[in-house]
Amino acid sequence: MLVPDLTTPAATFGLHGPSHKEAAIGRALKWGLIAVLACAPLPLASARPLAWSLLALASGLLIVLAVACEVTDRTSVSALHALRIPLALVAALTFWIGVQSLPLDIAGSHSQIWEGAAQALGHPVAPSISLDREISLGRLLRLLTYASIFLVAWRVACRSEGAAALLRAIAAIGVSYSLYGLIVYFSGNQTILWFPKWAYKLDLTSTFVNRNSFATFVGLSLIASLALMAQVLIKYVDGRSMRTLAQSSIECVLWRGRWLTIGLVICGSALLFTHSRGGTMATLIGAAALMVSASAAPSLRTPWRLPFVMLAASMVIAVFAISGAGVLTRVAATASEADLRFDIDSGIWQAIADHFVAGTGLGTFQFVYAAYQPQSVGLFVDLAHNDYLENALELGVPAAAVFYALLLLLVWRCLRGMVERRRDAIFACGALGASALVGSHAAVDFSMQMPAVAITYAALLGVGVAQSVSSRGRTEPPAARSSA
């Protein structure tokens, strides 16, 4: 019987794999994140105080698990390098929003408003930059929740199997809520969960109140499904001849990736029945960005690209032919609404000019805009329907620039990963597609203010950033952990 030489390094015998404790914490982190992503859309997209407070609590518990996971299985310095500047920008934004919420009279901010409030209440009121400190701090908690979900997703996705698991989960969650929405829609469309439906009674909204927000959510799931389908095609398409290319492509779509194909049809149909022009167009932009980035990725230049483009194009045509009449009808009415949007934006630009540096406080748009609303806008406007302008007004232009620089840095990291990665570049491409989707839709609506939508995008972005770093530099090797 052979006896191993005890002087041989333990790594030779594979004894330095993850311990049972490390594996258990990692599994708990992964499944905890998936549970949060699955539950967030259920209580009206978590857009109610109790729901998003529970979401914030859950994200805090996930961060504690992530720290425990980091203690037992350290991430390398090279992987953390991509997060240093974004984390510093998050800290700077947190500090600024806190300053806006302090009861300090900084340069006489909104002095007339605070004087009026003191007269109405009959006692002095401590002024601040934010017109509503409680709302601003609540919105800050939301932003920190989204940042937590991003970091947890990044930690889970440091290994490719974790990244693939999150992508599959996001796709499956989208299919589940789309299927529920289709059932409700075709059964009369009278309820949202157990509540009587009070808005968008002719449109599919699933567990969301707003059709545009659900369109963005299901669009993100479509992006995840397309990225997974691309993986299947990359692995199994045979490009030796046109005949084998066609046969293997059909086999991938109808057999190897049959569940993905079914999911794409369900999500695509749900998206069209929302009748959301902005959500549909943004999803098409995101899908196009995914296809372009995947086609341009050096490591993905294989014969899979042609069947992938043909699959996406055929699905778009088929879904539009079946259920696109509502969207096309609404597209015809775009011109009159564009004039109203122009009038609304003109008032926002004037408000931004008056509060260029300090802003008015996160979440205070509805209190500020009334004084700038043009007479031609004969309705109450509580949201800008343009996140870029709304954030510029509430945060101030300098802080809003920092916020978008933070997001652009993370997207740039994904773009670099798409070019530099020798394998698994499709994860970075998926994050680029998701970013194109939410970035384009944010210019015409407020879907990213829905917590369920925001954490889904944060998870996809976390996966993309994690998989944009070389696999050799994501976790410390056992020897390095021991010496450390």
Number of C-alpha atoms within 10 A of each C-alpha: 3 4 5 8 7 7 6 9 10 10 11 8 10 8 11 12 12 13 12 9 11 17 15 13 18 23 15 16 24 23 15 18 23 20 14 19 22 19 16 22 26 17 17 20 24 22 18 12 10 11 19 22 17 14 24 21 13 19 25 16 15 23 20 14 19 23 15 16 23 16 11 16 20 18 19 16 12 15 22 14 11 17 18 10 13 19 14 12 19 17 12 15 20 17 12 16 23 16 17 26 23 16 14 15 14 15 10 12 19 17 15 10 12 19 16 12 16 15 11 10 10 9 10 12 14 13 24 24 28 29 25 18 22 13 16 23 20 16 17 18 16 21 20 18 25 23 20 23 31 24 25 26 31 24 25 28 27 25 16 17 11 19 26 20 16 24 25 19 21 27 26 21 20 29 25 17 24 28 18 17 28 22 14 19 21 10 10 10 20 18 18 22 16 8 8 11 14 10 14 15 17 15 20 32 33 30 23 25 19 21 25 26 26 31 35 32 31 28 30 31 31 30 30 31 27 26 27 21 23 24 19 18 26 20 12 15 22 19 16 9 10 11 11 13 19 16 14 21 26 17 16 23 20 14 13 17 19 14 15 25 20 14 23 25 18 22 30 26 23 30 33 24 25 29 27 25 21 22 30 25 18 25 30 20 21 28 27 18 22 29 24 16 22 26 20 14 23 16 17 23 12 15 18 23 19 14 20 20 17 11 17 17 11 12 17 16 11 15 20 17 10 10 18 20 14 17 20 15 12 12 14 9 10 11 9 9 10 11 11 13 15 12 16 21 19 13 17 25 17 15 24 23 14 14 20 19 17 24 28 31 29 28 25 22 21 14 13 18 23 15 10 14 21 15 9 9 14 9 8 10 15 14 15 22 19 18 20 19 20 25 24 27 33 30 31 23 21 13 23 21 14 17 19 14 14 20 15 14 15 23 20 15 21 29 21 17 26 31 19 16 21 14 18 21 27 29 33 34 29 33 33 31 31 31 25 22 29 26 17 17 29 22 15 18 21 21 25 20 16 24 25 29 25 23 28 27 26 24 30 32 29 29 32 33 31 31 30 30 25 17 17 11 15 22 20 18 16 16 10 11 14 8 6 8
